[in-house]
Structure formats: C-alpha cells, structure tokens
Amino acid sequence: MRNFLYSRAGTAQEAVSLISTLSNAKFLGGGTNLVDLMRENIEQPDALVDVTRLPLSGITETAEGGIAIGAEVRNSTVANHPLIRQRYPMLSQGILCGASGQIRNMATVGGNIMQRTRCYYFYDEAARCNKRNPGAGCDAIDGFNRIHAILGASEHCIATHPSDLCVALAALDATVRVDGPDGPRTIAFNDFHSLPGETPHIETALRANELITAVELPSLPFAKRSLYRKIRDRASYAFALVSVAAALEIENGTMRNARVALGGVAPKPWRAWEAERVLSGAPATPETFRRAADAELANARGYRDNRFKIELARRTISSVLSELAAPEVWQ
C-alpha cells in the first residue's frame, strides 16, 4: 500500500470542498472494499477524505411516506431497523445475506453502492482487465468465468456487480441523493450504475467530487410482500451466483404490480423489466412465472464456465415468485 494524505470532514459540504482541492482523492467510509483494493494496489489514491463523522447516519420517514437512509448508516442498522423489516423485507433479507456480521457492522450504505467487482482478473495485477486498465483487454472472457455475467456484458468486460443490498434497491425504485460542487441532485437508482459497453472503467453516474448523502425508498405498500433469495456456493460469506429480489401485488389472483431485480448475473444490479412486463396484469400462476423468467433471460449469454447460470436464474425467478404468490405465506 502506498502512502497517502488523510483528512477528516465534519460536514458534507466540507467533504466535497476537501476532495475538490486534493489530487487523486477518494472518500473513505467503512473501508470494507476500498482498503482491500488499496492493499492489493488496485486502488492507489494519493489522499483519503474520511466521511464517517458526517451527520448522515439517520433513517427517517419522508413526507411522501417513504424512507430516507443516510449514506453513513451501517448495513446492520438498516437490516435490523423495524421500518425496513416491516415495509421492505427484501432489503433487510438481502443485507443479511451479504458478507459477515462483522463486515455488515462496518460497511456503510454509500460504500456498498460504490463497491467494485470481485472479478478474479480485476484483482490480479498480472491479468488483462479493461476495468482496471482501460484498453488492456479482458482475460475473463476466455478464462475461468464461472462467476461472471450472463446479462448486460460486453466484449470489453463480463464482470458482475457484487452487492446484495443494491439488488433490493434496484427492485424498490430507490433514488440516490448526492452532493457536489454544483450542489445537490438525485439519481434514479436504476440509472446510477453503468453497463460496461466500451468503457467498463466508468462504473457509475456519479460525477467527480460528488458524495452520496442518502438513499431514498419510495412509498411502496405492496413491498411488504417481498422476498430476497441468494444462490451461492456456501451458506455465508460468498457472493451470489444468482440472486432475486421480488415484490408482488396480487388482487383476486391477478398481479397488479410486480418488481423484480437480479444479482450475480450482470455488471450492475439488474432490473428485470421484461419479467415485470409479463407479470403485470397476468394471473399469478407457475406458467406465468416461467414465461416471465424466459422473457427476462431471452438475451442471456453464457460463457464456458457459467452457462449453468441461465437455467439457475430461470428456476430461481420462478421459485421466488411462486413463494410470493402462495397465500399461506402471507396470512
């Protein structure tokens, strides 16, 4: 790890001002991803601005009936908050599926959103990686690619986004509040992360020197009927091969509203728009759930080691939706 300058900010405005005056600087929250990347020499900032003391650690109700979660709130706090558990159970479940208890106690919401891929080749300085070194190539495409993307990838990058929390946020139509030199703004969560295209090193819509200050969940009453399921190689401390976050609003056997997002299958938390299109207004039956899964995965592309993910995703989507539709689960 190289030497770096350390500064601590007391307000969001001070944090933005500090990072704007420093060269090659990064914000430091819980550090559960950034510090690892610095140890591996993947991230090499010349300066860190500590934002852990900012007044961004609250969870409050909004005037519109939603929930605002400060960027410095620890993941464990979100997962165990009574309003989150009651109104958005998929979010609580997703967080509790991620990492370990110790890491969840340190990791922040803002940091979780900004975490980078766990692709083996991204972490290997000897490997070619367009995300780490633009223009170098992608060794994952012809290499060992069992954990890699089947949706949204490009010839330049097939890495997946690792977050569980972000999959639930994508399904819930969250928005991200940020502050920067030009003032505050909001970004729709489903527009926040970028697909690789020809520029896999550009991972988010966050501008230079902008700081995430909060995530806002809209009022979504039917999200009480939601689930998060994660398929992985072992029961704890493993990233998803496939995960599904879903919520259904069912009236007289017909789905009036549906929200579905996938994890472990794409370079960003993957909102399943095609599946939702099939589900909306359709009967809540296993046949409909299979059609929705087929529609979402129609353009999926597997590689040598990860083709199994296509069928795994298909079955997981159908299974989660079937469980959500079972009336005895919610009575």
C-alpha positions as CSV (number, residue, x, y, z in Angstrom):
1,M,0.0,0.0,0.0
2,R,1.4,3.4,-1.0
3,N,1.5,6.4,1.4
4,F,-1.5,8.8,1.3
5,L,-2.7,12.0,2.8
6,Y,-5.6,11.6,5.3
7,S,-8.2,14.2,6.1
8,R,-11.5,14.1,8.1
9,A,-14.6,16.1,7.1
10,G,-17.2,17.3,9.5
11,T,-20.0,18.1,7.0
12,A,-20.9,17.0,3.5
13,Q,-20.0,20.5,2.2
14,E,-16.6,20.3,3.8
15,A,-16.1,16.8,2.4
16,V,-16.9,18.0,-1.1
17,S,-14.7,21.0,-0.7
18,L,-11.8,18.9,0.6
19,I,-11.9,16.3,-2.2
20,S,-12.2,19.1,-4.8
21,T,-8.8,20.6,-3.6
22,L,-7.0,17.2,-3.5
23,S,-5.5,15.3,-6.4
24,N,-6.4,11.7,-6.9
25,A,-8.5,11.5,-3.7
26,K,-11.2,9.1,-2.5
27,F,-13.9,9.2,0.1
28,L,-13.4,6.7,3.0
29,G,-16.5,5.3,4.8
30,G,-16.4,1.9,6.3
31,G,-13.4,0.9,4.2
32,T,-14.5,-2.7,3.7
33,N,-13.9,-2.6,0.0
34,L,-11.6,0.4,-0.6
35,V,-9.0,-0.6,1.9
36,D,-8.8,-4.1,0.4
37,L,-8.3,-2.6,-3.0
38,M,-5.6,-0.3,-1.7
39,R,-3.8,-3.3,-0.1
40,E,-3.9,-5.0,-3.5
41,N,-2.6,-1.9,-5.3
42,I,-5.8,-1.8,-7.4
43,E,-6.8,1.5,-5.9
44,Q,-3.9,3.9,-5.4
45,P,-5.3,7.2,-4.1
46,D,-3.0,10.0,-3.1
47,A,-5.5,11.2,-0.4
48,L,-8.4,9.9,1.6
49,V,-11.2,12.1,2.9
50,D,-12.8,10.3,6.0
51,V,-16.6,10.9,5.9
52,T,-17.5,8.6,8.8
53,R,-18.2,11.5,11.1
54,L,-20.7,13.3,8.9
55,P,-24.3,13.7,10.1
56,L,-25.5,11.1,7.5
57,S,-26.4,8.2,9.8
58,G,-30.1,8.5,10.2
59,I,-33.1,6.5,9.0
60,T,-36.2,8.8,8.7
61,E,-39.6,8.8,7.1
62,T,-40.1,11.1,4.2
63,A,-43.1,13.5,3.7
64,E,-44.2,11.2,0.9
65,G,-44.4,8.1,3.1
66,G,-41.1,6.6,2.1
67,I,-37.8,6.1,4.0
68,A,-34.6,8.1,3.7
69,I,-31.4,6.2,4.7
70,G,-28.3,8.2,5.3
71,A,-25.2,7.2,3.4
72,E,-23.2,6.6,6.6
73,V,-25.8,4.2,8.1
74,R,-24.2,0.8,8.7
75,N,-25.6,-2.1,6.8
76,S,-26.5,-4.0,10.0
77,T,-28.5,-1.0,11.2
78,V,-30.5,-0.9,8.0
79,A,-31.2,-4.6,8.1
80,N,-32.5,-4.6,11.7
81,H,-34.5,-1.3,11.5
82,P,-38.2,-2.1,12.3
83,L,-39.5,0.1,9.5
84,I,-37.2,-1.6,6.9
85,R,-38.1,-5.1,8.2
86,Q,-41.8,-4.3,8.1
87,R,-42.1,-2.2,4.8
88,Y,-39.2,-3.5,2.7
89,P,-38.4,-7.1,3.9
90,M,-36.4,-7.9,0.7
91,L,-33.9,-5.1,1.7
92,S,-33.4,-6.5,5.2
93,Q,-33.1,-10.1,3.8
94,G,-30.6,-9.0,1.1
95,I,-28.3,-7.2,3.5
96,L,-28.3,-10.2,5.9
97,C,-27.3,-12.5,3.0
98,G,-24.2,-10.4,2.4
99,A,-20.7,-10.7,3.8
100,S,-20.3,-11.4,7.6
101,G,-21.8,-9.9,10.7
102,Q,-18.5,-8.1,11.4
103,I,-18.4,-6.6,7.9
104,R,-22.0,-5.6,7.9
105,N,-21.3,-3.7,11.2
106,M,-18.6,-1.7,9.4
107,A,-19.9,-1.3,5.9
108,T,-22.0,1.8,5.0
109,V,-24.9,2.2,2.6
110,G,-23.0,4.7,0.5
111,G,-19.9,2.4,0.4
112,N,-22.0,-0.6,-0.5
113,I,-23.4,1.2,-3.5
114,M,-19.9,2.2,-4.7
115,Q,-18.2,-1.2,-4.1
116,R,-16.4,-2.6,-7.1
117,T,-16.5,-6.0,-8.7
118,R,-15.0,-9.1,-7.2
119,C,-13.8,-10.5,-10.6
120,Y,-10.7,-12.6,-10.2
121,Y,-8.9,-10.8,-13.0
122,F,-9.8,-7.3,-11.7
123,Y,-7.9,-8.2,-8.5
124,D,-4.9,-9.8,-10.4
125,E,-2.4,-7.2,-11.5
126,A,-0.8,-9.8,-13.9
127,A,-4.1,-10.2,-15.7
128,R,-5.6,-8.1,-18.5
129,C,-8.5,-6.1,-17.2
130,N,-10.2,-3.2,-19.0
131,K,-11.9,-2.1,-15.8
132,R,-8.6,-1.7,-14.1
133,N,-6.5,-0.7,-17.1
134,P,-8.7,0.6,-20.0
135,G,-7.7,-0.9,-23.3
136,A,-5.7,-3.8,-21.8
137,G,-8.3,-6.5,-22.7
138,C,-10.4,-8.9,-20.7
139,D,-8.9,-12.2,-19.6
140,A,-12.2,-13.3,-18.1
141,I,-13.8,-13.9,-21.5
142,D,-11.6,-16.8,-22.4
143,G,-10.5,-17.6,-18.8
144,F,-12.3,-19.1,-15.7
145,N,-15.6,-17.3,-15.8
146,R,-17.9,-19.2,-13.6
147,I,-19.0,-16.2,-11.5
148,H,-19.3,-13.8,-14.5
149,A,-22.2,-12.1,-16.2
150,I,-24.8,-13.6,-18.5
151,L,-26.7,-10.3,-19.0
152,G,-25.6,-6.8,-19.9
153,A,-21.9,-7.6,-20.5
154,S,-19.8,-6.6,-23.5
155,E,-16.8,-7.8,-25.4
156,H,-14.8,-5.5,-23.1
157,C,-16.0,-6.7,-19.7
158,I,-18.1,-9.6,-18.3
159,A,-17.6,-8.8,-14.6
160,T,-20.6,-8.8,-12.2
161,H,-21.6,-6.3,-9.6
162,P,-21.3,-8.0,-6.1
163,S,-23.8,-6.2,-3.9
164,D,-26.9,-7.8,-2.4
165,L,-28.3,-4.6,-0.9
166,C,-28.2,-3.0,-4.4
167,V,-30.3,-5.7,-5.9
168,A,-33.1,-4.9,-3.5
169,L,-32.6,-1.1,-4.1
170,A,-33.0,-1.7,-7.8
171,A,-36.2,-3.6,-7.3
172,L,-37.6,-0.9,-5.0
173,D,-37.1,2.0,-7.4
174,A,-34.8,3.8,-4.9
175,T,-33.2,7.1,-5.6
176,V,-29.7,8.2,-4.6
177,R,-29.1,11.7,-3.2
178,V,-25.7,13.2,-3.9
179,D,-24.0,16.5,-3.1
180,G,-21.1,18.1,-5.1
181,P,-19.5,21.3,-6.2
182,D,-22.6,22.2,-8.3
183,G,-25.0,21.4,-5.4
184,P,-27.3,18.5,-4.5
185,R,-29.1,16.3,-7.0
186,T,-30.8,13.0,-7.2
187,I,-30.2,10.0,-9.4
188,A,-32.6,7.2,-10.0
189,F,-31.0,4.0,-8.6
190,N,-31.6,2.1,-11.9
191,D,-29.6,4.8,-13.7
192,F,-26.8,5.0,-11.1
193,H,-24.6,2.1,-12.2
194,S,-23.4,1.8,-15.8
195,L,-23.1,-1.2,-18.1
196,P,-19.6,-1.7,-19.4
197,G,-20.1,-1.1,-23.2
198,E,-16.7,0.2,-24.4
199,T,-15.9,1.9,-21.2
200,P,-16.0,-0.6,-18.3
201,H,-13.9,1.6,-16.1
202,I,-16.8,4.1,-15.9
203,E,-19.0,2.3,-13.4
204,T,-21.5,4.9,-12.1
205,A,-23.2,8.2,-13.0
206,L,-21.5,9.9,-10.0
207,R,-19.6,13.0,-11.1
208,A,-16.1,13.8,-10.0
209,N,-16.1,15.1,-6.4
210,E,-19.7,14.2,-5.7
211,L,-20.6,12.5,-2.4
212,I,-23.5,10.1,-1.8
213,T,-25.5,11.6,1.1
214,A,-28.6,9.3,1.2
215,V,-30.7,6.7,-0.4
216,E,-34.5,7.2,-0.6
217,L,-37.1,4.4,-0.8
218,P,-40.5,5.4,-2.2
219,S,-43.7,4.6,-0.5
220,L,-44.5,1.1,-2.0
221,P,-47.1,-0.6,0.2
222,F,-47.0,-3.9,-1.7
223,A,-43.3,-4.2,-1.0
224,K,-44.4,-5.7,2.3
225,R,-45.0,-8.8,0.2
226,S,-41.4,-9.2,-0.9
227,L,-38.5,-11.7,-0.8
228,Y,-34.8,-11.8,-1.5
229,R,-33.2,-15.2,-2.3
230,K,-29.5,-15.7,-2.9
231,I,-28.0,-18.8,-4.5
232,R,-24.3,-19.2,-3.7
233,D,-21.6,-21.8,-3.2
234,R,-21.8,-21.8,0.6
235,A,-24.2,-20.5,3.2
236,S,-22.2,-17.5,4.4
237,Y,-19.6,-15.0,3.2
238,A,-20.0,-15.9,-0.5
239,F,-21.1,-13.7,-3.4
240,A,-24.2,-14.6,-5.4
241,L,-24.2,-16.9,-8.4
242,V,-27.8,-15.7,-8.9
243,S,-30.0,-13.7,-6.6
244,V,-33.6,-12.5,-7.0
245,A,-35.3,-9.6,-5.2
246,A,-39.1,-9.5,-5.9
247,A,-42.3,-8.0,-4.7
248,L,-45.8,-8.7,-5.9
249,E,-49.2,-7.0,-5.5
250,I,-51.9,-9.6,-6.1
251,E,-55.6,-9.0,-6.3
252,N,-58.1,-11.8,-6.9
253,G,-55.4,-14.0,-8.3
254,T,-54.1,-11.3,-10.7
255,M,-50.8,-9.5,-10.4
256,R,-51.5,-5.7,-10.3
257,N,-47.9,-4.8,-9.7
258,A,-44.5,-6.5,-9.8
259,R,-41.0,-5.6,-9.0
260,V,-38.1,-7.9,-9.9
261,A,-34.3,-7.5,-9.9
262,L,-31.4,-9.9,-10.2
263,G,-28.0,-10.1,-8.8
264,G,-24.9,-12.1,-9.7
265,V,-25.8,-12.1,-13.4
266,A,-24.8,-8.6,-14.7
267,P,-22.3,-5.8,-14.4
268,K,-24.9,-3.8,-12.5
269,P,-27.9,-4.7,-10.3
270,W,-30.2,-5.9,-13.0
271,R,-33.8,-4.7,-13.0
272,A,-35.9,-7.3,-14.7
273,W,-38.1,-5.1,-16.8
274,E,-39.1,-7.8,-19.3
275,A,-40.2,-10.1,-16.5
276,E,-42.2,-7.3,-14.9
277,R,-43.9,-6.7,-18.3
278,V,-45.1,-10.3,-18.5
279,L,-46.2,-10.4,-14.9
280,S,-48.2,-7.1,-14.8
281,G,-52.0,-7.9,-15.2
282,A,-51.3,-11.6,-15.6
283,P,-52.6,-14.5,-13.4
284,A,-50.3,-15.4,-10.5
285,T,-49.6,-18.9,-11.8
286,P,-46.5,-21.1,-12.2
287,E,-46.9,-20.9,-16.0
288,T,-46.8,-17.0,-15.9
289,F,-43.8,-17.1,-13.7
290,R,-42.0,-19.4,-16.1
291,R,-42.9,-17.1,-19.0
292,A,-41.6,-14.1,-17.1
293,A,-38.3,-15.8,-16.4
294,D,-38.0,-16.9,-20.1
295,A,-38.7,-13.3,-21.3
296,E,-36.0,-11.8,-19.0
297,L,-33.4,-14.4,-20.0
298,A,-34.1,-14.4,-23.7
299,N,-30.9,-12.5,-24.5
300,A,-28.7,-14.1,-21.8
301,R,-25.3,-15.2,-23.0
302,G,-23.3,-17.8,-21.1
303,Y,-19.6,-18.4,-21.4
304,R,-17.5,-21.6,-21.0
305,D,-17.9,-21.9,-17.2
306,N,-21.1,-20.0,-16.4
307,R,-23.8,-21.3,-18.8
308,F,-25.4,-23.0,-15.9
309,K,-26.4,-19.6,-14.6
310,I,-29.1,-19.2,-17.3
311,E,-31.1,-22.1,-16.1
312,L,-30.3,-21.4,-12.4
313,A,-31.6,-17.8,-12.9
314,R,-34.7,-19.1,-14.6
315,R,-35.6,-21.5,-11.8
316,T,-34.8,-19.0,-9.1
317,I,-37.0,-16.4,-10.6
318,S,-39.9,-18.9,-10.9
319,S,-39.4,-20.2,-7.4
320,V,-39.3,-16.8,-5.7
321,L,-42.4,-15.6,-7.5
322,S,-44.2,-18.8,-6.6
323,E,-43.4,-18.4,-3.0
324,L,-44.6,-14.8,-3.0
325,A,-47.9,-15.9,-4.6
326,A,-48.6,-18.6,-2.1
327,P,-51.3,-17.1,0.1
328,E,-50.4,-19.2,3.2
329,V,-47.1,-17.4,3.4
330,W,-48.7,-14.0,3.9
331,Q,-51.8,-14.8,6.0
